[in-house]
Amino acid sequence: LNFRHAADALSLTQGAVAQQIRSLEADLGVQLFHRHARGLSLTPQGQTLALGISPALQKIDAALSAVTTVTNTLSLSVTPSFAAKWLGPRLPTFLSKHPELDLQITADQGVSNFSSDGIDLSVRQGMVPKQTDVEWYFLGSHNLVAVATKELLEQFAPETPLGDYPLIEDGHRPWEKLIERGSIANNARMLRVNQTALALDAAERGQGVALVPACYLDPSHDTMVVLDHVIPEPDGSGFYLVWPKNRPRTAGFTAVQSWLIDGFKAR
């Protein structure tokens, strides 16, 4: 339902896609789309056509993928923090093992729309995906841990309550949720940033204590100290690998899927 996204996926201009749709409507003698000021919607005839031909197109795509030997192209959507702290450090090793794979990574806070964004796989954070048109795999819990530098901790007594340290809050509001639940009392200033990666970077500079997923920590940074063990979270909260239902299992898709699943098992 977006001519511009369709044009990008097909390497055409938006005008060319619109012209093809007009030609198809003229050939069929029916209107397939309602044109609105802010987008498109399918007419009843358009819905019928889309539902009828989608399985056939998927079979064609699967058959072509099974016999082709050209470079595999796969689009992976992740959050910026996951891209910076988990994906980035592991990516060179994976790509060196799969030189045939053209992996396109999109780092975005928003939830991917598989039907319009051209995304093949997505790593999402939160609770179990509710959409009925996707499949998913639970990669693992967030396992939130409080981290700070040794230098910062040396400025406080060993028995200092967690809430008395300067805290660094990211867009997921982990500290605020603990404070609201009464798990800690906040008696110090709080630095607020919009991404977990920025919170971890600030903690590494000694600006406070960040509450971050344990998988984002770099074991080689021995200057960072974990103050508390895993912070309790709601059941089912964590990282999910999500993809469209009935998506053809190309070699590239299977390779990336297995890499992400095995990477979480190994941490």
C-alpha positions in Angstrom: 0.0 0.0 0.0 2.9 2.4 -0.8 4.0 3.0 -4.3 7.3 4.6 -3.1 8.3 1.5 -1.1 7.3 -0.7 -4.0 9.4 1.4 -6.4 12.4 1.0 -4.0 12.0 -2.8 -3.8 11.7 -3.1 -7.6 14.5 -0.5 -8.5 12.0 1.6 -10.4 10.7 5.1 -10.1 7.5 5.8 -8.2 5.9 7.1 -11.3 6.7 3.9 -13.2 4.9 1.8 -10.5 1.9 4.1 -10.5 1.7 3.8 -14.3 1.9 0.0 -14.2 -1.0 0.0 -11.7 -3.0 2.3 -13.9 -2.4 0.0 -16.9 -3.4 -3.0 -14.9 -6.6 -1.3 -13.7 -7.4 -0.3 -17.3 -6.7 -3.9 -18.6 -9.0 -5.4 -15.9 -11.6 -2.7 -16.1 -11.7 -2.4 -12.3 -10.3 0.0 -9.8 -7.8 -1.8 -7.4 -6.8 1.0 -5.1 -8.5 4.0 -3.5 -6.1 7.0 -3.7 -6.2 9.1 -0.5 -4.3 12.2 0.5 -2.1 10.3 2.8 -1.9 6.9 1.2 -3.6 4.0 -0.5 -6.2 1.4 0.4 -7.5 -1.6 -1.5 -10.9 -1.7 -3.1 -12.9 -4.9 -2.7 -11.7 -6.0 -6.1 -8.2 -5.2 -5.1 -8.5 -7.3 -1.9 -9.9 -10.2 -3.9 -7.0 -10.0 -6.4 -4.3 -9.7 -3.8 -5.6 -12.7 -1.8 -5.9 -14.8 -4.9 -2.5 -14.2 -6.5 -0.3 -13.9 -3.3 0.1 -17.7 -2.8 1.0 -18.1 -6.5 3.6 -15.3 -6.3 5.1 -16.9 -3.2 5.4 -20.3 -5.0 7.1 -18.6 -7.9 9.5 -16.8 -5.6 10.3 -20.1 -3.7 10.9 -22.0 -7.0 13.2 -19.3 -8.3 15.1 -19.2 -5.0 15.5 -22.9 -5.1 17.2 -23.0 -8.5 19.1 -19.7 -8.5 22.8 -19.4 -7.7 23.0 -15.6 -7.7 24.0 -13.6 -4.5 21.5 -14.0 -1.7 20.0 -10.7 -0.6 18.3 -10.4 2.8 17.0 -7.5 4.7 17.3 -7.5 8.5 15.7 -4.9 10.8 17.0 -4.3 14.3 16.9 -1.5 16.9 19.8 0.9 16.8 21.1 -0.3 20.2 21.0 -3.9 19.2 22.8 -3.0 16.0 25.6 -1.1 17.8 26.1 -3.4 20.8 25.2 -6.9 19.7 25.1 -7.1 15.9 28.0 -4.9 15.0 30.8 -6.6 16.9 29.7 -10.1 15.6 28.9 -9.0 12.0 32.4 -9.2 10.4 32.9 -12.8 11.4 29.5 -13.8 10.1 30.0 -12.0 6.8 33.5 -13.5 6.3 31.8 -17.0 6.5 29.1 -16.0 4.0 30.6 -13.9 1.2 27.7 -14.8 -1.1 25.2 -13.1 1.2 24.1 -9.5 0.5 22.9 -8.5 4.0 21.0 -5.2 4.2 20.6 -4.0 7.8 18.1 -1.4 8.9 18.4 0.1 12.4 15.2 1.7 13.4 13.2 2.1 16.6 9.9 1.5 14.8 8.3 -1.9 14.3 8.9 -3.3 10.8 6.0 -3.6 8.5 6.9 -6.7 6.5 4.3 -6.1 3.8 5.5 -2.6 2.9 9.1 -2.3 4.1 10.5 -5.3 2.3 12.0 -6.7 5.6 12.8 -10.4 5.7 13.8 -10.8 9.3 13.4 -8.6 12.4 14.8 -8.6 15.9 12.3 -7.0 18.2 12.3 -6.2 21.9 9.3 -6.5 24.3 6.6 -9.0 24.7 5.4 -11.9 22.5 4.4 -10.5 19.0 0.7 -10.4 18.6 0.3 -10.2 14.8 -1.3 -13.2 13.2 0.6 -12.9 9.9 4.1 -13.5 11.4 6.1 -16.3 12.9 8.6 -15.8 15.7 11.3 -17.3 17.9 12.1 -16.3 21.4 15.8 -15.5 21.4 16.1 -14.8 25.1 15.3 -12.6 28.0 16.7 -9.1 28.4 18.6 -10.1 31.5 18.9 -6.4 32.6 22.0 -5.7 34.7 23.2 -2.4 36.4 26.7 -1.4 35.2 29.1 1.4 36.0 32.8 2.1 35.9 35.2 1.1 38.8 36.1 4.8 39.1 32.5 5.9 39.7 31.9 3.2 42.3 35.0 4.2 44.2 33.3 7.5 44.9 30.6 5.8 46.9 30.6 3.5 50.0 30.2 -0.2 49.2 26.8 -0.4 50.9 25.3 2.5 48.9 21.8 1.7 47.8 21.3 1.4 44.0 19.0 4.4 43.9 21.6 6.7 45.4 24.0 6.4 42.5 23.6 8.8 39.5 21.3 6.8 37.1 21.2 6.8 33.3 17.8 6.2 31.9 17.1 5.1 28.3 13.9 5.2 26.2 12.6 1.9 27.6 12.5 3.5 31.1 13.9 0.5 33.1 14.9 2.6 36.1 11.5 4.4 36.2 9.7 1.1 36.1 11.7 -0.2 39.1 11.1 3.0 41.0 7.3 2.8 40.2 7.3 -0.8 41.5 9.0 0.3 44.7 12.0 -1.9 44.0 14.4 1.0 44.5 14.2 4.5 45.8 15.7 7.2 43.6 17.5 9.9 45.6 20.0 11.0 43.0 20.0 12.8 39.7 19.0 10.9 36.5 20.5 11.4 33.1 18.0 10.6 30.3 18.9 9.4 26.8 16.7 7.8 24.1 18.7 4.7 23.3 20.2 1.9 25.4 23.4 2.1 23.5 23.8 5.8 24.5 23.1 4.9 28.1 25.8 2.2 28.0 28.2 4.6 26.4 27.5 7.2 29.1 28.1 4.6 31.8 31.4 3.7 30.2 32.4 7.4 30.5 31.6 7.3 34.2 28.5 9.4 34.1 26.3 7.1 36.1 24.8 3.6 36.4 23.0 2.2 33.3 20.5 -0.7 33.3 21.1 -2.6 30.1 20.6 -6.1 28.6 23.6 -8.3 29.7 24.2 -9.3 26.0 25.2 -5.7 25.2 28.2 -5.9 27.5 31.7 -6.3 26.0 33.6 -8.8 28.1 36.9 -7.2 27.0 35.9 -3.9 28.9 37.2 -4.9 32.3 36.7 -1.3 33.6 32.9 -1.9 33.8 31.4 -3.5 36.9 28.0 -5.2 37.3 26.4 -3.9 40.4 23.4 -6.2 40.6 22.6 -9.5 39.1 19.7 -9.9 36.7 16.8 -7.5 37.4 13.4 -9.2 37.4 11.2 -8.5 34.4 7.8 -9.6 33.3 7.6 -13.1 32.0 7.9 -13.3 28.2 9.8 -10.0 27.9 12.9 -10.2 25.8 14.3 -10.4 22.3 12.2 -12.0 19.5 13.2 -13.0 16.0 10.2 -12.3 13.8 9.5 -13.0 10.1 6.5 -13.1 7.8 4.4 -16.2 7.6 5.1 -18.5 4.6 8.3 -16.6 3.8 10.4 -18.8 1.5 13.4 -20.3 3.3 16.3 -19.3 1.1 19.9 -20.2 2.0 20.6 -16.6 3.1 17.4 -16.5 5.3 18.4 -19.8 7.0 22.0 -18.7 7.6 21.0 -15.4 9.2 18.3 -17.0 11.3 20.6 -19.7 12.6 23.3 -17.2 13.3 21.1 -15.1 15.5 19.6 -18.0 17.3 23.0 -19.7 18.0 24.5 -16.3 19.0 22.0 -15.9 21.8 22.5 -19.5 22.9 26.2 -19.0 23.1 26.2 -15.9 25.3 
